[in-house]
Amino acid sequence: MKRFGMRSALVGQKNQDGEIIVRVGNNRLAQAKELGWEYLPVIIVEEDDDVATAFALADNRTAELGSWDWDRLSVQLSEIEAVPDIDIRLDDLGWSDEEAGNIIGTIDFTEMPDGELDKVGEEPVDETAKLAITIFDPDQKAEIKDAVKKALDGMNVQVK
Protein backbone atom coordinates (compact mmCIF):
# COMPACT_ATOMS: atom_id res chain seq x y z
CA MET A 1 0.00 0.00 0.00
CA LYS A 2 2.88 2.31 0.68
CA ARG A 3 4.10 1.81 -2.89
CA PHE A 4 0.79 1.68 -4.81
CA GLY A 5 -1.80 3.24 -2.52
CA MET A 6 -5.28 1.94 -1.82
CA ARG A 7 -6.92 0.62 -4.99
CA SER A 8 -9.84 -1.34 -3.60
CA ALA A 9 -12.38 -0.56 -0.92
CA LEU A 10 -12.84 -2.21 2.44
CA VAL A 11 -16.24 -3.74 3.14
CA GLY A 12 -17.92 -2.62 6.35
CA GLN A 13 -21.08 -3.98 7.88
CA LYS A 14 -23.46 -1.55 9.52
CA ASN A 15 -25.01 -3.75 12.19
CA GLN A 16 -28.35 -3.40 14.06
CA ASP A 17 -26.71 -1.04 16.59
CA GLY A 18 -25.47 1.27 13.82
CA GLU A 19 -21.82 0.31 14.34
CA ILE A 20 -19.55 -0.23 11.35
CA ILE A 21 -17.56 -3.49 11.52
CA VAL A 22 -14.89 -4.12 8.89
CA ARG A 23 -15.65 -7.49 7.32
CA VAL A 24 -13.23 -7.39 4.35
CA GLY A 25 -9.86 -5.65 4.37
CA ASN A 26 -8.75 -5.89 7.99
CA ASN A 27 -5.09 -6.31 6.99
CA ARG A 28 -5.28 -3.29 4.67
CA LEU A 29 -6.92 -1.31 7.47
CA ALA A 30 -4.12 -2.22 9.88
CA GLN A 31 -1.47 -1.28 7.32
CA ALA A 32 -3.22 2.03 6.57
CA LYS A 33 -3.21 2.82 10.30
CA GLU A 34 0.53 2.07 10.45
CA LEU A 35 1.06 4.43 7.50
CA GLY A 36 -0.91 7.14 9.31
CA TRP A 37 -3.73 7.30 6.78
CA GLU A 38 -6.93 8.94 8.02
CA TYR A 39 -9.34 8.15 5.17
CA LEU A 40 -10.05 4.91 3.30
CA PRO A 41 -12.71 3.89 0.78
CA VAL A 42 -15.33 1.64 2.40
CA ILE A 43 -18.39 -0.06 0.92
CA ILE A 44 -21.05 -0.14 3.65
CA VAL A 45 -23.60 -2.96 3.69
CA GLU A 46 -26.51 -3.19 6.09
CA GLU A 47 -27.07 -6.81 7.02
CA ASP A 48 -27.19 -9.04 10.06
CA ASP A 49 -24.05 -10.42 11.70
CA ASP A 50 -24.52 -13.97 10.39
CA VAL A 51 -24.71 -12.88 6.74
CA ALA A 52 -21.78 -10.45 7.15
CA THR A 53 -19.64 -13.12 8.82
CA ALA A 54 -20.53 -15.66 6.12
CA PHE A 55 -19.55 -13.15 3.41
CA ALA A 56 -16.22 -12.42 5.14
CA LEU A 57 -15.44 -16.14 5.37
CA ALA A 58 -16.36 -16.70 1.72
CA ASP A 59 -14.23 -13.71 0.64
CA ASN A 60 -11.17 -15.03 2.49
CA ARG A 61 -11.75 -18.58 1.24
CA THR A 62 -11.99 -17.54 -2.42
CA ALA A 63 -8.60 -15.85 -2.06
CA GLU A 64 -7.16 -19.12 -0.71
CA LEU A 65 -8.68 -21.15 -3.55
CA GLY A 66 -7.25 -18.94 -6.26
CA SER A 67 -4.18 -20.12 -8.13
CA TRP A 68 -1.44 -18.59 -10.24
CA ASP A 69 -0.78 -19.08 -13.91
CA TRP A 70 2.89 -19.88 -13.16
CA ASP A 71 4.09 -19.39 -16.75
CA ARG A 72 2.48 -15.99 -17.01
CA LEU A 73 3.63 -14.96 -13.52
CA SER A 74 7.21 -15.92 -14.33
CA VAL A 75 7.14 -13.85 -17.50
CA GLN A 76 5.55 -10.86 -15.76
CA LEU A 77 8.00 -10.91 -12.84
CA SER A 78 10.93 -11.24 -15.26
CA GLU A 79 9.66 -8.32 -17.33
CA ILE A 80 9.16 -6.07 -14.30
CA GLU A 81 12.59 -6.99 -12.94
CA ALA A 82 14.21 -6.17 -16.30
CA VAL A 83 12.74 -2.66 -16.77
CA PRO A 84 15.46 -0.17 -15.82
CA ASP A 85 13.27 2.95 -16.05
CA ILE A 86 10.89 2.11 -13.21
CA ASP A 87 11.75 1.84 -9.57
CA ILE A 88 9.85 -1.34 -8.72
CA ARG A 89 11.56 -4.17 -6.88
CA LEU A 90 9.98 -7.58 -6.55
CA ASP A 91 9.74 -7.18 -2.79
CA ASP A 92 7.54 -4.10 -3.48
CA LEU A 93 5.11 -6.63 -4.94
CA GLY A 94 5.26 -8.96 -1.95
CA TRP A 95 7.83 -11.52 -3.17
CA SER A 96 11.16 -12.00 -1.44
CA ASP A 97 14.22 -12.50 -3.64
CA GLU A 98 14.16 -16.21 -2.76
CA GLU A 99 10.49 -16.59 -3.68
CA ALA A 100 10.94 -14.70 -6.92
CA GLY A 101 14.03 -16.81 -7.68
CA ASN A 102 11.99 -19.96 -7.20
CA ILE A 103 9.40 -18.64 -9.65
CA ILE A 104 11.76 -17.12 -12.20
CA GLY A 105 14.77 -19.41 -11.59
CA THR A 106 17.35 -16.92 -12.84
CA ILE A 107 20.75 -18.37 -13.68
CA ASP A 108 23.69 -16.19 -14.77
CA PHE A 109 26.50 -17.78 -16.74
CA THR A 110 29.47 -16.86 -18.91
CA GLU A 111 31.14 -18.95 -21.60
CA MET A 112 34.69 -18.03 -20.54
CA PRO A 113 36.93 -19.53 -17.87
CA ASP A 114 37.34 -17.38 -14.75
CA GLY A 115 39.37 -14.24 -15.34
CA GLU A 116 39.60 -14.49 -19.13
CA LEU A 117 38.13 -12.06 -21.63
CA ASP A 118 37.69 -12.34 -25.36
CA LYS A 119 39.33 -9.42 -27.16
CA VAL A 120 37.93 -7.39 -30.02
CA GLY A 121 40.72 -5.17 -31.26
CA GLU A 122 42.32 -3.66 -28.17
CA GLU A 123 39.19 -3.63 -26.00
CA PRO A 124 38.21 -6.55 -23.72
CA VAL A 125 34.69 -7.89 -24.13
CA ASP A 126 32.80 -9.49 -21.23
CA GLU A 127 30.51 -12.15 -22.73
CA THR A 128 27.93 -12.41 -19.97
CA ALA A 129 24.46 -13.73 -20.68
CA LYS A 130 21.41 -14.59 -18.62
CA LEU A 131 19.27 -17.68 -18.80
CA ALA A 132 15.91 -17.70 -17.00
CA ILE A 133 14.41 -21.04 -16.02
CA THR A 134 10.97 -21.30 -14.45
CA ILE A 135 10.95 -23.68 -11.49
CA PHE A 136 7.39 -24.53 -10.48
CA ASP A 137 8.27 -26.77 -7.57
CA PRO A 138 10.61 -25.06 -5.06
CA ASP A 139 11.55 -28.50 -3.69
CA GLN A 140 13.21 -29.29 -7.06
CA LYS A 141 15.31 -26.12 -7.15
CA ALA A 142 18.58 -27.76 -6.03
CA GLU A 143 18.13 -30.71 -8.40
CA ILE A 144 17.48 -28.38 -11.35
CA LYS A 145 20.48 -26.19 -10.47
CA ASP A 146 22.73 -29.28 -10.45
CA ALA A 147 21.34 -30.45 -13.81
CA VAL A 148 21.96 -27.03 -15.38
CA LYS A 149 25.51 -26.89 -14.00
CA LYS A 150 26.19 -30.36 -15.42
CA ALA A 151 24.71 -29.40 -18.80
CA LEU A 152 26.89 -26.30 -18.93
CA ASP A 153 30.01 -28.17 -17.82
CA GLY A 154 33.15 -26.24 -18.68
CA MET A 155 31.46 -22.87 -18.47
CA ASN A 156 31.75 -20.45 -15.57
CA VAL A 157 28.28 -20.79 -14.02
CA GLN A 158 26.81 -18.77 -11.20
CA VAL A 159 23.43 -19.96 -9.99
CA LYS A 160 21.32 -17.54 -7.98
N, C-alpha and C positions, 0 to 999 in steps of 0.2 A: 504494500500500500504506500509505503514511503516513496517508492520509485515510480509507481503508475497511478497513484490516487485511488479513489473509490469509484468503481465503475459498475457496481450493481448494488441495489438497495437491500437493506435488512428487511425482515418481515417481523412486524410486531403485532401481537394480539391485544386488542382492547377487551379486557374481560368484563364480567358482570359488575365489578366494582369501579370500572372506569380506568383501571390501571393498564399501562402498556407493558407487556412482557415480550422481550425479544425471543422469537421462536426460531428464526433463521438468521445466522450471521453473528453469533456470539463471539467467535474468534476475531472476526473483523472489528466488532465493537471494542473488544479488549485492546486490539492493536491501535485503533483510532484513539482510544483514551491515552495509551502510552505515547502516542505522537502529539498529544495535546489538542486534538481536533475537538471542536465544540458542536459542529453540525454534521449530520449524516442523513442520507436519503433513507426513508423508511416507508414501506408499504404497510398500512394499518388495516387489519382485518378484525371484524367484530364477530367472534364465535366463542362457543364454550370451550372450557379447558381441555376436554377430551378430544375434540376435533383439532384444536391447535397443537396439542401434544402429538397426535397421530400424524399431522402434517409434518411437524418437525422431525419425527422419526423417519418418515418416508423420504423427506428431503435428504437427510444424512445418509440413509441407506442407498438411495440412487447414486450418490457420489461414490460410495464404496463399490457399487456394482459396475460402474463405468470402467472402461479399459482403454488403453492407448493403442493407436496404430503405430507400432514400434518402428516400422520403416519410415513412415512420414515424420515421426518425432525425431528420429536420428538425423534425417535430412534437415529438418527445421532447426534443430540445435546446432548442427554443423554450420548452417548458413548464418545464423545469428552470431556464432562465435567467430566467423571469418570476416564479418563486416567491420572494417577499420574505422569507418566514419561515425559509428554510433557508440555511445558509452554504455553498453549493456553487457554485463557479465552473466554467466549462467547461474551464479548464486543469487543474482537479482531476480531470477525466475523461480527460485526455490530448489534448484539442484546443486548439490555440492560437486566439487571437481571429480570426486570418486564416482558419484552417481552418474554424472554426465559422461565420464570415461567409460563406464559400463555400458551406457547406451550407445555412445558414438564409437568407442573402442579405437581412439586415435593412436597410431603408431608412427613415430618419426624414424626415418632411416636414411642413410647415405650409402652410395655405392663405392666409396673409397675407404681404404684402410685408415685407421686413426692417424691424424696428423698430416696426411698427404692431400695435396690439391692438384687438380688438373690445371694446366696452364694454357691460356689463349694469348698468344703474343707474350707480352711481359707481365700481364695481370693474372693473378691467381683467380680461379673460379671455384666457388664452393657449390658442389652439386647436391644440394639437400632437397629432398622431396618428402611429401607427406602421403601416407596411405591411411584411409579411415575404414575401419572394419566395425560393423554393427554386431554387438554381442548381446543377444536377447536374454541369455541366462547368465547372471553374474557368477554363478557357481562354476561356469566353464571358462571364466576369464583366464585363469592361469594356464589351463590346457591349451587354449587358443593362442596365447602369447608364445608358449613353447613351440607350437606347430609353426607359427609364423617365423620365429627365429630359426628353426630348422630349415624351413623352405628358403630363407634368405641367407643360408650359410655362406660365410665368406664376406658378407657385407657388414658394415658397422651399423648395428641396429640398436636403437634406443626405444624401449617400450614404455609408454606412460600409462 
